Amino acid sequence: MRQCLPLTFCFHTGLSQYMALESTEGRTRSEIFYQCPDQLAQDPSAIDMFITGPNFTEWFTSFVDNVVTGEYPIIRDQIFRYVHDKRCVATTGDITVSVSTSFLPELSSVHPPHFFFTYRIRIEMAKSALPENACQLDSRYWKITNANGNVEEVRGPGVVGKSIPL
């Protein structure tokens, strides 16, 4: 990448997140972005990009704020870029379920449009719950609707590889 500084590196894909040092090749100076090959272009060197920040200061400040406030959880000493929408929380009795999502530009493409997300489901039992109300998740069913209204249903065991009592 000409006139770009790598900022991050994905071990899974080998892709980096860059900062443009100059306005060139369709990039704006100081922009933070992930490159992704245009899979529909005839020219194999054609590159699209996901812009992740207008400049280094805003990109880095936003990242640090999300880590410090706990918006991005730290799990086993790794920072996960999950975004939690406060509207994605449901409580029934003593059980609260919340959902957060993470867009993975390093696994996504602009052309053709393919946007890869991961999700994190958090299930908690109220600290004030009585011991006799303890429960255990043994199966799950998720109905996931994307921005186009397409619905995907997921059924399976409660927690893959685990059966944790609440």
trRosetta pair geometry for C-beta under 8 A, 3 or more apart (Angstrom, degrees):
i j d omega theta_ij theta_ji phi_ij phi_ji
1 4 3.9 -35 126 44 117 137
1 6 7.7 125 46 -64 129 83
1 18 5.7 -76 113 -104 164 163
1 35 6.5 -150 -88 -44 128 147
2 24 6.6 -67 102 105 109 138
2 25 6.7 121 59 -19 106 139
3 20 6.6 30 121 -163 94 69
3 21 4.7 -131 179 59 74 98
3 22 4.2 -59 -174 33 142 104
3 24 5.3 75 51 39 149 133
3 25 7.8 161 50 13 114 113
4 18 4.1 7 176 -178 121 135
4 19 6.7 156 -160 74 70 39
4 20 5.6 -38 -103 -103 83 48
4 21 6.2 -159 -90 -1 25 89
4 27 7.5 39 -84 73 109 173
5 18 6.4 140 69 -159 41 76
5 19 4.8 -16 58 56 98 95
5 21 5.9 93 -22 -55 97 106
6 9 6.7 36 168 -66 126 90
6 16 4.1 -34 -140 171 109 151
6 17 7.3 103 -160 69 63 44
6 18 5.6 -48 -98 -97 47 77
7 16 7.1 136 43 172 53 96
7 17 4.9 -54 63 94 101 92
7 18 6.4 158 3 -113 90 20
7 19 5.7 80 -44 -22 120 96
7 32 6.8 -20 12 -139 156 106
7 56 7.9 -178 -99 -119 140 97
8 16 6.1 160 80 -158 52 66
8 17 4.1 26 41 30 103 109
9 14 7.8 -23 -170 -155 91 32
9 15 7.6 170 -150 94 52 35
9 16 5.0 -25 -96 -99 66 84
9 17 8.0 -123 -57 15 32 72
10 13 4.6 15 103 41 127 93
10 14 6.8 -41 81 14 82 15
10 15 5.0 9 37 58 117 77
10 16 7.3 -156 9 -78 75 34
10 106 4.3 115 -36 -172 163 162
11 14 7.7 24 -158 -70 22 47
12 106 7.3 109 69 122 102 128
12 107 7.6 -17 105 -72 128 107
13 106 4.8 177 36 161 147 104
13 107 6.3 -154 -63 -78 139 67
15 34 6.3 52 150 -162 128 99
15 35 6.8 -152 -154 62 108 80
15 36 7.6 9 -131 -88 151 67
15 106 4.6 178 67 -142 129 96
16 34 7.8 -175 102 -128 35 69
16 35 7.8 26 65 22 70 101
17 32 6.5 23 165 178 105 93
17 33 7.0 -179 -158 93 71 25
17 34 5.3 -45 -104 -80 74 76
17 52 6.4 -34 -149 33 124 149
17 106 7.9 -78 -58 -69 87 106
18 32 7.2 177 91 -150 41 52
18 33 5.9 -23 62 64 85 74
18 34 7.7 134 16 -99 78 28
18 35 6.8 30 9 -26 125 99
19 30 6.6 -20 -174 -154 100 36
19 31 7.1 166 -150 83 56 38
19 32 5.3 -26 -95 -96 75 71
19 56 5.6 9 -118 -72 147 101
20 23 7.0 68 144 -89 132 39
20 24 7.4 -179 -164 40 113 74
20 27 4.0 -175 -97 142 149 131
20 28 6.4 127 70 78 149 36
20 29 5.7 -128 111 -120 104 28
20 30 6.4 -38 69 18 83 18
20 31 4.8 22 20 49 119 85
20 33 7.1 30 -32 16 100 114
21 29 7.0 -20 143 -139 22 80
22 29 5.6 -26 -148 -97 22 96
23 27 6.5 -155 -139 96 46 63
23 28 5.4 -6 -111 -137 95 40
23 29 4.5 -60 -45 -32 79 86
24 27 6.3 -3 64 50 48 93
25 47 7.7 22 162 60 121 121
26 49 7.7 162 109 14 115 121
27 31 5.5 -147 -173 54 90 130
27 33 6.8 -130 -123 16 114 147
27 49 7.1 35 -91 22 98 164
28 31 4.5 92 65 -34 84 124
30 54 7.2 20 113 144 103 58
30 55 4.0 -4 152 -119 121 87
30 56 6.4 -100 -162 -9 87 81
31 51 5.9 -58 -174 -134 115 106
31 53 7.3 159 -164 88 51 59
31 54 6.5 -49 -112 -152 68 34
31 55 7.1 -48 -82 -78 32 48
32 51 7.1 100 77 -166 57 64
32 52 4.9 -71 112 72 101 87
32 53 3.7 19 42 52 125 99
32 54 7.6 -4 18 34 88 15
32 55 7.2 106 -20 -162 95 5
32 56 6.6 122 -62 -86 114 51
32 59 4.4 48 4 -78 160 159
33 49 4.2 22 171 173 133 127
33 50 6.2 157 -158 77 78 44
33 51 4.9 -40 -97 -104 96 51
33 52 6.1 160 -103 11 33 82
34 49 6.3 160 78 -157 46 73
34 50 4.6 1 51 52 101 99
34 52 6.4 68 -16 -27 89 120
34 105 4.1 143 40 123 153 126
34 106 5.8 -121 -151 -74 143 64
35 47 5.1 -28 -161 -168 106 123
35 48 7.6 132 -164 78 55 41
35 49 5.4 -41 -105 -99 47 89
36 47 7.1 132 67 -162 34 72
36 48 5.2 -31 72 73 88 89
36 49 6.6 151 19 -100 78 34
36 50 6.6 48 -7 -14 122 93
36 105 7.1 -123 -47 170 126 84
36 108 6.7 -60 -102 92 160 64
36 109 5.2 -171 157 -117 133 60
36 110 6.0 139 78 -3 125 89
37 44 7.4 -15 -156 -172 125 62
37 46 7.1 87 -164 82 66 66
37 47 6.3 -56 -106 -108 43 62
37 48 7.4 37 131 23 11 82
37 109 7.4 -36 70 -125 63 110
38 41 3.9 58 103 -11 119 118
38 46 4.0 -50 41 115 124 110
38 47 6.5 -147 -14 -97 90 9
38 48 4.9 106 -74 -25 86 100
38 109 7.9 130 -120 -171 33 105
38 110 6.9 -43 -104 69 75 101
38 111 4.6 16 -150 62 82 121
39 109 5.6 3 -4 -169 120 154
39 111 6.1 -169 43 108 70 70
39 112 6.1 -60 71 3 116 71
40 111 4.4 -91 21 154 113 108
40 112 5.9 99 -48 -54 116 71
41 44 7.5 173 94 -78 100 22
41 46 3.5 -35 98 47 171 154
41 111 7.0 80 -32 99 84 139
42 46 7.9 77 53 -14 47 135
43 46 4.6 104 80 -35 97 99
48 109 7.3 91 58 -169 133 67
48 110 3.7 -120 142 38 156 137
48 111 5.9 142 -38 12 148 95
49 110 7.5 2 35 -30 20 141
50 105 3.9 -133 62 -141 155 133
50 108 6.8 60 -53 79 145 121
50 110 7.1 -174 -63 -61 77 103
51 54 7.7 44 167 -78 120 48
52 59 6.3 71 115 -128 88 117
52 105 6.7 -120 -68 2 114 157
53 56 7.3 94 113 -93 136 21
53 58 5.5 173 -168 92 105 93
53 59 2.8 -2 -126 -80 178 102
53 60 8.0 81 -163 -18 170 52
53 62 7.0 -170 -109 32 117 133
54 58 5.4 20 51 54 92 146
54 59 7.5 -171 40 -45 48 89
55 58 5.3 82 58 18 79 100
55 59 6.7 -151 90 -7 34 96
56 59 5.7 -63 -142 42 28 111
56 60 5.8 17 167 -12 69 114
57 60 6.3 -61 -140 42 21 102
57 61 5.9 19 163 -16 62 115
58 61 5.9 -55 -135 41 26 110
58 62 6.1 28 163 -20 62 110
59 62 6.2 -62 -152 36 21 110
59 63 6.5 20 153 -18 60 110
60 63 5.6 -55 -148 36 32 113
60 64 6.2 29 157 -16 68 106
61 64 5.9 -55 -145 39 29 108
61 65 6.2 33 155 -21 64 107
62 65 5.7 -53 -146 36 29 113
62 66 6.4 27 156 -18 63 107
63 66 5.9 -60 -153 36 28 110
63 67 6.6 24 152 -16 64 106
63 72 7.7 0 -161 -8 62 156
64 67 5.7 -56 -149 37 34 110
64 68 6.0 28 157 -17 69 110
65 68 5.9 -57 -139 41 28 107
65 69 6.0 14 166 -7 65 114
65 71 7.6 17 123 23 73 129
66 69 6.3 -58 -134 45 24 101
66 71 4.2 -82 -151 71 74 117
66 72 4.3 65 137 -14 103 106
66 81 7.5 42 128 -132 150 70
67 70 8.0 34 172 -67 27 23
67 71 7.7 -62 -47 52 19 79
67 72 5.1 -37 -84 60 57 116
67 74 7.3 60 -152 -56 90 106
67 79 5.8 -36 -107 -131 111 131
70 73 6.9 27 -172 -92 68 59
71 82 7.8 -156 153 84 63 69
71 83 7.2 7 170 -123 106 51
71 84 6.5 -145 -151 24 73 102
72 79 5.4 33 140 -174 124 94
72 80 6.0 -178 -172 78 81 49
72 81 5.5 -24 -122 -107 118 41
72 82 6.4 138 -126 39 56 65
73 79 7.8 162 90 -148 37 50
73 80 5.3 -7 65 50 82 108
73 82 6.2 1 14 36 97 122
73 120 7.6 -154 25 149 138 171
74 77 6.8 6 174 -121 102 20
74 78 6.8 162 -156 74 63 32
74 79 5.6 -30 -100 -92 77 61
74 80 7.6 175 -95 11 27 78
75 78 5.9 -31 69 60 68 86
75 80 6.0 11 17 -13 110 124
80 102 6.4 -91 170 -71 88 154
80 120 7.3 90 134 -52 147 147
81 102 5.0 114 88 -138 75 113
81 103 7.9 -63 112 49 118 62
82 100 3.9 69 163 131 116 124
82 101 6.5 143 -150 69 76 15
82 102 4.7 -69 -92 -56 56 103
82 118 7.9 -80 -94 90 92 95
82 120 5.2 -30 -118 16 152 132
83 100 6.0 176 77 -165 32 90
83 101 5.9 -26 55 65 86 71
83 102 6.8 141 4 -88 75 54
84 88 7.1 -136 -167 59 64 114
84 98 6.7 20 -151 160 114 121
84 99 7.7 157 -133 96 72 41
84 100 4.0 -46 -84 -98 75 110
85 88 4.5 77 74 -2 96 109
85 99 7.6 -10 46 84 91 86
85 100 7.6 159 10 -111 63 60
86 89 6.5 -37 -175 0 47 120
88 98 6.2 92 110 -161 81 66
88 99 4.2 -85 156 55 127 96
88 100 7.4 155 86 -71 138 44
89 96 6.5 -3 -172 -174 98 100
89 97 7.2 165 -152 86 51 49
89 98 4.5 -10 -103 -101 84 91
89 99 7.8 -154 -72 17 48 68
90 96 7.3 169 87 -151 41 55
90 97 5.2 -8 59 57 89 96
90 98 7.9 174 21 -78 56 49
91 95 6.9 166 -151 89 58 48
91 96 4.5 -19 -99 -100 88 80
91 97 7.7 179 -81 20 41 64
92 95 5.5 -11 65 63 79 98
93 133 7.3 -152 155 -169 129 133
94 125 5.4 31 135 -160 103 78
94 126 4.3 -107 -156 22 84 107
94 128 7.5 -140 -127 78 111 74
94 129 3.8 89 -167 -96 153 117
94 133 5.6 83 26 132 147 142
95 123 6.7 -12 -167 -168 100 92
95 124 7.4 153 -154 81 52 43
95 125 5.8 -29 -96 -100 65 68
95 126 7.8 -98 -58 -13 26 82
95 135 7.1 -37 -72 47 130 136
95 166 7.0 56 -109 129 99 162
96 123 7.4 162 84 -152 49 45
96 124 5.0 -15 60 62 97 93
96 125 7.9 173 19 -88 75 20
96 126 7.3 93 -13 -59 105 77
97 121 6.7 -15 -166 -171 96 95
97 122 7.2 155 -155 82 46 53
97 123 5.3 -9 -103 -102 78 76
98 121 7.6 157 81 -156 44 49
98 122 4.8 -12 59 59 91 104
98 124 7.9 5 7 7 102 106
99 119 6.1 -18 -165 -171 98 114
99 120 7.2 146 -157 77 49 54
99 121 5.8 -18 -102 -103 74 66
99 122 7.7 -166 -75 20 28 76
100 119 7.0 156 83 -158 43 64
100 120 4.8 -12 61 57 92 104
100 122 7.4 31 2 -9 101 111
101 117 5.3 -8 -172 -175 110 123
101 118 7.1 157 -157 81 60 44
101 119 5.1 -29 -102 -103 73 77
101 120 7.6 -167 -78 18 29 75
102 117 6.5 148 75 -158 45 70
102 118 5.0 -10 57 57 101 91
102 119 7.6 -177 18 -83 73 32
102 120 7.5 50 -12 -14 105 104
103 108 7.2 -14 179 -31 88 149
103 115 6.6 -37 -142 -179 102 102
103 116 7.5 112 -162 81 56 54
103 117 5.5 -38 -98 -99 53 83
104 107 4.4 16 118 30 119 107
104 108 6.2 148 92 -25 65 98
104 116 4.7 -48 63 97 104 103
104 117 6.8 169 7 -101 85 27
104 118 6.4 59 -31 -10 120 96
105 108 5.2 -67 -136 40 38 115
107 116 4.1 -56 101 58 108 158
108 114 5.9 -170 -153 101 65 70
108 115 4.9 21 -136 -125 130 44
108 116 4.7 -148 -71 15 81 86
109 112 6.4 54 102 61 122 49
109 113 7.2 -160 95 -126 75 17
109 114 4.8 32 44 46 92 99
110 113 6.6 -17 -172 -96 33 62
119 144 7.8 -143 -28 -109 157 130
121 140 7.8 131 75 -143 170 143
121 142 7.7 -124 -71 -85 140 130
123 137 6.3 85 79 -48 169 142
123 166 6.6 -84 129 -87 105 136
124 166 7.5 152 -163 -146 23 119
125 129 5.0 -62 165 14 102 155
125 133 7.7 162 -161 111 125 101
125 134 7.3 24 -149 -121 171 58
125 135 7.4 159 -89 36 131 89
125 166 4.1 131 -31 161 125 108
126 129 4.6 123 68 -38 85 93
129 133 4.9 -115 -180 77 103 126
129 134 7.5 125 127 -72 124 55
130 133 4.9 91 64 0 81 106
131 134 5.9 -12 -173 -28 50 110
134 165 5.9 24 170 173 115 110
134 166 6.3 177 -157 85 69 60
135 165 7.3 172 96 -156 26 72
135 166 5.4 -5 64 51 72 108
136 158 7.5 -58 153 -90 73 175
136 163 6.4 37 178 171 121 86
136 164 7.1 -178 -141 93 85 35
136 165 4.6 -49 -87 -105 100 65
136 166 6.6 179 -88 9 41 76
137 140 6.9 29 176 -66 116 91
137 158 3.6 141 127 -152 89 129
137 159 6.3 83 89 -23 121 91
137 163 7.7 -154 75 -147 66 59
137 164 7.2 10 38 60 98 76
137 166 7.2 67 -21 -25 89 113
138 157 7.2 -64 174 -157 51 71
138 158 4.9 -75 -126 -36 7 123
138 163 6.7 25 -105 -137 70 106
139 155 7.4 0 178 -170 105 80
139 156 7.1 -180 -154 100 71 29
139 157 6.2 -74 -108 -132 57 31
139 158 5.7 -48 -39 -59 14 71
140 154 7.2 -11 114 114 103 96
140 155 7.1 176 89 -145 59 40
140 156 5.9 -12 55 63 95 71
140 157 7.2 22 12 106 92 24
140 158 5.6 117 -35 -123 95 38
140 159 8.0 90 -33 -58 130 45
141 153 7.1 -14 -167 -170 84 95
141 154 7.1 162 -152 85 37 59
141 155 5.2 2 -105 -102 78 78
142 153 7.1 162 84 -155 54 47
142 154 4.3 2 52 52 100 107
143 151 6.1 -14 -174 -164 89 109
143 152 7.8 158 -159 79 43 44
143 153 5.6 -14 -105 -104 67 77
144 151 7.0 143 76 -157 47 55
144 152 4.6 -20 64 62 103 93
144 153 7.6 -178 21 -82 75 27
144 154 6.7 40 -9 -8 113 109
145 149 6.4 -17 -170 -144 105 35
145 150 7.1 157 -151 77 58 38
145 151 5.2 -23 -95 -97 77 74
145 152 8.0 -179 -77 21 31 67
146 149 7.2 -48 71 19 67 17
146 150 5.0 -1 38 55 109 90
146 152 7.6 51 -27 -4 99 104
156 160 7.2 -3 136 -76 132 90
157 160 6.3 114 74 -93 108 50
158 162 7.7 -92 95 89 99 71
158 163 6.4 91 57 -116 130 67
159 162 4.2 -36 104 69 119 97
159 163 6.8 180 48 -81 98 33
159 164 6.1 11 26 9 152 101
